[in-house]
Amino acid sequence: MSLVTRAATGVTLAGLLAAPLWAAPAYAATPAPTTGASTTDPARAAAGWLAGQLTGPQADHLTSSYVDQNGATQTYADQGLTADAVLSFDAAGVAQDAAKRATTWLATQVDAYAGTAPNYYPGSLAKLILVAVAQGEDPHAFGNTDLVKALQGEEASDGLYTDPDTQNGYQSVVTQALALVALSRTDTKPDAKAVSWLAGQQCADGGFQTDVRTSTSAPCTSDADTTSFAVQALAATRTDASKAVAWLTAHRNSDNGFGTPSSNANSTAIAVQALLAAGGDPSASIAYLRGLQVGCAGTTAQRGAVTFSGTFGATAVRATSQAAQALAGKTLAQITESGAGAAAPTLACAATATPTPTPTATRTVAPLTDGHVQRPAPLASSGTAELPRTGSSAPVVPLVAAALAALAIGAVLLRWGRRTA
């Protein structure tokens, strides 16, 4: 997919490269609140709203929907999205009652989400490790599974954390980056081969493309989302990321957001995390994210949510699940629940404020716009088969236009099955 190249604004490349690449600063840290009733902090408000979206008898997970080929809407329990939510609660320092419930639920979903030996999904294992570590759980015994050992077992001779499931498996530059960040947070660090494999996937222009390059001498198309995850992985493993940061900075849009064909919350959130990991100042892009957040002028039920690109709709849950982490100024390598409060605060608004309904998008299916690996899975009680994960040359995080009809989005989701973890 072609990228819209615009001059970077708000942050200079010199500033991004001034600090050591592995010295991720504590930017705009969000301390735990002493009370959980209300907050004016954007990250806490976002996490508080997100906690209110948890569903199920125990209010312990999030769901996603897609439109199948028959035009019917199918809803499934989304483990990857739930994992992102837990990381957002921890990053913002709130909603630990919700985080604990969601973490407990995720521990029951390891087989469904991450697979079983020998067919583990490396991206899913990585996400679960990040959740376990952030929540203070043992990643060697999470849901009766040693996540670290399982991920290590997926490493091929060339250093790629691969998936031996040739029918449903999938590995990419994003899953490799997630694996490196996850293992860097455990007592078992990734080895040099795994790091070299990621570095070797870098395109000539400094960015990274999602699909694995079987020939690294062949041309490749970089995208901001994959590059953002790669930067975080390189920084976590103390590997030079300067060229990738330069590419990412050069592809910031004129509104200080990131994304193609236009800026959006998900792409911007992970780009913010990348700039933070590389020692940069992403304040202008954080301001862009804040501009997408529903404030006191919105309806009570929407306040605190972060919209995908300005209009509240089904995409808000996925957008908020990543934006809250960035608003809190935390990278994937930094997130922890230490000192976090139990309550899920709401956005503090004056009693005299008159809510104005925020326009609601007619689209009911959220496009897969986040950089994280989301593998659709059926609800535990549904008994239906998982979406087939078929290959595609599109990046994990292509920006699906909001104007796409539901059937078109359903078709995209069917093609994207293998990219979801």
C-alpha positions in Angstrom: 0.0 0.0 0.0 1.4 3.4 -0.9 2.1 5.8 1.9 1.3 9.5 2.1 4.6 11.1 2.8 4.4 14.5 4.6 6.9 16.7 6.3 7.2 15.9 10.0 6.0 18.7 12.3 6.3 19.3 16.0 9.3 17.1 16.7 12.7 17.3 15.1 14.7 14.3 14.1 17.7 15.6 16.1 15.5 15.6 19.2 14.4 12.1 18.5 17.9 10.8 18.2 19.5 12.8 21.1 18.8 10.1 23.7 20.1 6.6 23.7 17.8 4.4 21.7 17.2 2.1 24.7 16.5 4.8 27.2 12.8 5.1 27.0 11.9 8.2 29.1 9.1 8.3 31.6 7.0 10.8 29.6 3.9 12.3 31.2 3.7 9.5 33.7 0.3 8.9 35.0 0.3 8.2 38.8 -2.4 6.1 40.4 -5.4 8.1 41.6 -6.3 8.2 45.2 -10.0 8.2 44.4 -11.7 6.6 41.4 -14.8 8.7 41.0 -13.7 11.1 38.3 -10.6 12.4 36.6 -9.5 15.1 34.2 -6.5 13.0 33.1 -6.9 11.9 29.4 -5.3 8.5 29.9 -7.3 7.6 33.1 -10.5 8.8 31.5 -9.9 6.6 28.4 -9.1 3.6 30.5 -12.1 4.2 32.7 -14.4 4.3 29.7 -12.7 1.2 28.3 -13.3 -0.7 31.6 -17.0 0.0 31.2 -17.1 -1.8 27.9 -16.1 -5.2 29.3 -18.8 -7.7 28.9 -19.9 -11.2 29.8 -21.3 -12.5 33.1 -18.2 -11.4 34.9 -17.6 -8.3 32.9 -14.1 -9.7 32.1 -13.6 -9.5 28.3 -14.2 -7.5 25.1 -15.9 -8.6 22.0 -15.6 -7.8 18.3 -17.9 -8.3 15.3 -17.6 -8.9 11.7 -20.1 -9.4 8.8 -19.8 -12.8 7.2 -20.3 -13.6 3.5 -24.0 -14.1 4.1 -24.3 -10.6 5.5 -24.9 -11.7 9.0 -23.1 -10.0 11.9 -21.0 -12.5 13.9 -19.7 -11.6 17.4 -16.7 -13.2 19.1 -14.8 -12.9 22.3 -11.7 -11.0 21.3 -8.7 -12.1 23.4 -6.2 -9.8 21.7 -8.4 -6.7 22.2 -8.9 -7.7 25.8 -5.1 -8.0 26.3 -4.7 -4.5 24.9 -7.3 -3.3 27.4 -5.5 -4.7 30.3 -2.3 -3.0 29.2 -4.2 0.3 28.9 -5.6 -0.1 32.5 -2.1 -0.7 33.7 -0.5 2.1 31.7 -3.1 4.6 33.0 -2.7 3.4 36.6 -6.4 2.7 37.1 -9.2 0.1 36.7 -7.4 -2.7 38.4 -10.6 -4.4 39.5 -11.4 -4.7 35.8 -7.8 -5.6 34.9 -7.7 -8.5 37.3 -11.0 -9.9 36.0 -9.8 -9.6 32.4 -6.4 -11.2 33.3 -8.1 -14.1 35.0 -10.3 -14.6 31.9 -7.3 -14.4 29.6 -5.6 -17.2 31.6 -8.5 -19.5 30.7 -8.1 -18.6 27.0 -4.5 -19.5 26.4 -5.3 -22.6 24.3 -8.0 -20.9 22.3 -5.9 -17.7 21.7 -2.3 -18.9 21.6 -2.7 -22.5 20.5 -1.2 -25.6 21.8 2.1 -27.4 21.2 3.4 -27.6 18.7 1.2 -25.1 17.0 1.6 -22.0 19.0 0.9 -18.5 17.6 4.0 -16.4 18.5 2.1 -13.0 18.4 -0.5 -14.3 20.8 2.1 -15.7 23.2 3.9 -12.4 23.1 0.8 -10.5 24.0 -0.1 -12.8 26.9 3.5 -12.5 28.2 3.2 -8.7 28.2 -0.1 -8.9 30.1 1.3 -11.4 32.6 4.4 -9.3 33.3 2.5 -6.1 33.5 0.0 -7.7 35.9 2.7 -9.2 38.1 1.8 -12.7 37.1 4.3 -15.5 36.3 4.6 -15.8 32.5 6.1 -19.3 33.1 2.8 -20.4 34.6 0.0 -18.5 33.1 -3.1 -20.5 32.5 -1.1 -23.6 33.2 1.2 -22.7 30.3 4.8 -21.7 30.3 4.4 -18.8 27.8 8.1 -18.0 27.7 9.1 -21.6 27.0 6.4 -21.9 24.4 7.5 -18.8 22.6 11.2 -19.8 22.7 10.1 -23.1 21.1 8.8 -21.3 18.1 12.2 -19.8 17.2 13.5 -21.2 13.9 17.1 -21.7 13.0 17.2 -18.2 11.3 15.8 -16.5 14.4 12.2 -16.0 13.3 9.6 -16.9 15.8 7.6 -19.0 13.4 4.3 -20.8 13.4 4.4 -24.5 12.3 0.7 -24.5 11.7 0.8 -24.2 7.9 -3.0 -24.0 7.6 -3.9 -21.3 10.2 -0.5 -20.1 11.4 1.0 -16.8 10.6 4.1 -14.9 11.5 5.2 -11.4 10.5 7.5 -8.6 11.3 4.9 -7.4 13.9 4.7 -10.8 15.6 8.5 -10.9 15.7 8.7 -7.4 17.2 6.1 -8.2 19.8 8.0 -11.4 20.7 11.3 -9.5 21.2 9.6 -6.9 23.4 7.8 -9.5 25.4 10.9 -11.7 26.0 12.9 -8.6 26.9 10.6 -8.2 29.9 11.2 -11.7 31.2 14.2 -13.5 32.8 14.8 -15.1 29.4 16.0 -12.5 26.9 15.7 -12.9 23.2 18.9 -14.2 21.5 21.0 -12.4 19.0 19.6 -14.4 16.1 16.1 -13.3 16.8 17.1 -9.6 17.0 19.2 -9.9 13.8 16.3 -11.4 11.9 14.2 -8.4 12.7 17.0 -5.9 11.8 17.5 -7.8 8.6 13.9 -7.2 7.5 14.4 -3.4 7.4 13.6 -1.8 4.0 16.2 0.3 2.2 14.3 3.4 3.2 14.6 2.6 6.9 11.1 1.5 7.5 9.6 -2.0 7.9 6.9 -3.8 6.0 4.6 -6.3 7.6 5.0 -9.4 5.5 8.2 -11.4 5.9 10.7 -10.7 3.2 12.0 -14.0 1.9 14.6 -12.0 -0.1 15.9 -9.0 1.7 17.4 -7.6 -1.4 14.0 -7.3 -3.0 12.1 -4.0 -2.9 9.7 -3.6 0.0 7.0 -1.2 1.1 7.3 0.3 4.6 4.3 1.2 6.7 4.1 3.2 9.9 2.4 0.7 12.1 4.9 -2.1 11.5 7.8 0.3 11.7 6.4 1.6 15.1 6.4 -1.9 16.5 9.9 -2.6 15.1 11.3 0.5 16.7 10.0 -0.6 20.1 11.6 -4.0 19.7 14.9 -2.6 18.6 14.9 -0.2 21.5 14.0 -2.9 23.9 16.9 -5.0 22.7 19.4 -2.0 22.6 19.7 -2.2 18.8 20.2 0.9 16.6 16.8 2.1 15.4 17.9 5.5 14.1 17.0 4.8 10.4 13.6 3.5 11.4 12.9 6.5 13.6 13.9 8.8 10.7 11.5 7.1 8.4 8.7 7.2 10.9 9.3 10.9 11.7 9.3 11.7 7.9 5.9 10.0 7.6 4.1 11.9 10.2 1.1 13.6 8.7 0.5 17.4 8.7 -2.0 17.1 11.5 0.7 15.4 13.7 -1.0 12.0 13.5 0.0 8.9 11.7 -1.8 6.6 9.3 -2.6 6.0 5.7 -4.4 7.4 3.8 -5.1 9.7 6.7 -4.3 9.9 10.4 -6.1 7.7 12.9 -5.9 6.9 16.6 -4.4 3.4 16.4 -1.5 4.2 14.0 -0.8 7.4 16.0 -0.8 5.6 19.4 1.8 3.0 18.4 3.9 5.7 16.7 3.9 7.7 19.9 5.0 4.6 21.8 7.8 4.1 19.2 9.0 7.7 19.6 8.9 7.3 23.4 11.0 4.1 23.2 13.5 5.9 21.0 13.9 8.8 23.4 11.9 11.3 21.4 9.3 13.9 22.2 5.9 12.8 20.7 3.9 15.6 22.4 2.5 16.9 19.2 1.1 13.5 18.3 -0.2 13.0 21.8 -2.1 16.3 21.3 -3.6 14.8 18.1 -4.8 11.8 20.1 -6.4 14.1 22.7 -8.2 15.8 20.0 -9.9 12.5 19.1 -11.1 11.9 22.7 -14.8 12.5 23.5 -15.0 15.2 26.1 -17.7 16.7 28.3 -19.6 17.9 25.2 -20.3 14.3 24.3 -22.9 12.0 25.8 -22.2 10.6 29.2 -21.8 7.1 27.8 -19.1 8.2 25.3 -17.0 10.5 27.5 -13.4 9.5 27.7 -13.5 7.2 24.7 -11.0 7.9 21.9 -12.5 7.8 18.4 -10.7 6.2 15.5 -10.6 9.4 13.4 -13.1 11.8 15.0 -16.5 10.1 14.8 -17.7 7.8 17.6 -18.6 4.3 16.5 -17.7 0.7 16.9 -14.1 1.4 16.2 -13.8 3.4 19.5 -13.1 0.4 21.7 -10.1 -0.7 19.6 -8.9 2.8 19.2 -9.1 3.5 23.0 -7.4 0.2 23.8 -4.2 1.5 22.2 -4.6 5.2 22.6 -4.8 5.0 26.4 -1.3 3.5 26.6 0.1 6.3 24.5 -1.8 9.0 26.4 -0.2 7.6 29.6 3.2 8.0 28.0 4.1 4.3 28.3 5.7 2.0 25.8 5.0 -1.8 25.7 8.3 -2.3 27.5 7.3 -0.1 30.4 3.7 -0.9 31.3 3.1 -2.3 34.8 0.2 -2.3 37.2 2.5 -1.2 40.1 0.8 1.5 42.2 -2.4 1.4 40.1 -5.7 2.1 41.6 -8.6 -0.3 41.7 -11.4 1.9 40.4 -12.3 2.9 36.9 -12.8 6.7 36.9 -15.1 8.7 34.7 -14.3 11.9 33.0 -14.9 14.8 35.4 -17.4 17.3 33.9 -19.1 20.3 35.4 -22.7 19.6 36.5 -24.0 22.4 34.3 -22.5 21.0 31.1 -25.1 20.2 28.5 -24.3 16.9 26.7 -24.4 17.1 23.0 -24.8 13.7 21.2 -21.7 12.8 19.2 -22.5 11.7 15.7 -22.5 7.9 15.6 -21.0 6.1 12.6 -23.4 3.8 10.8 -20.7 1.2 10.4 -21.2 -1.6 12.9 -18.0 -3.5 12.2 -14.7 -2.2 13.5 -11.9 -2.6 10.9 -8.7 -4.2 12.0 -6.8 -1.0 12.3 -4.6 -1.6 15.3 -1.0 -2.7 14.9 -1.4 -5.5 17.5 -2.1 -9.0 16.3 -5.8 -9.7 16.8 -6.8 -13.3 16.0 -10.6 -13.5 15.8 -12.0 -16.4 17.9 -15.5 -17.5 18.5 -17.3 -17.0 21.8 -16.5 -19.9 24.1 -20.2 -20.9 24.2 -20.8 -20.6 20.5 -19.2 -23.8 19.3 -18.6 -22.2 15.9 -15.4 -22.6 14.0 -12.7 -19.9 14.1 -12.4 -17.6 11.2 -9.8 -19.1 8.7 -6.7 -17.0 8.7 -5.9 -16.7 5.0 -2.8 -14.9 3.7 -2.8 -11.4 2.3 -0.3 -9.0 1.0 -1.8 -6.1 3.0 -0.2 -4.9 6.2 -1.5 -6.0 9.5 -2.8 -2.5 10.1 -4.1 -1.1 6.7 -6.4 1.8 7.2 -9.8 0.6 6.0 -11.9 3.6 4.9 -14.9 4.4 7.0 -17.1 4.5 3.9 -16.6 0.8 3.1 -19.9 -1.1 3.2 -20.4 -3.8 5.8 -20.1 -6.6 3.3 -16.8 -5.2 2.0 -15.4 -5.0 5.5 -16.5 -8.6 6.1 -14.6 -9.7 3.0 -11.5 -7.8 4.3 -11.8 -9.6 7.6 -12.0 -13.0 5.9 -8.8 -12.2 4.0 -7.1 -11.0 7.2 -7.8 -14.0 9.3 -4.2 -15.2 9.4 -3.0 -11.8 10.5 -5.0 -11.9 13.6 -3.5 -13.4 16.8 
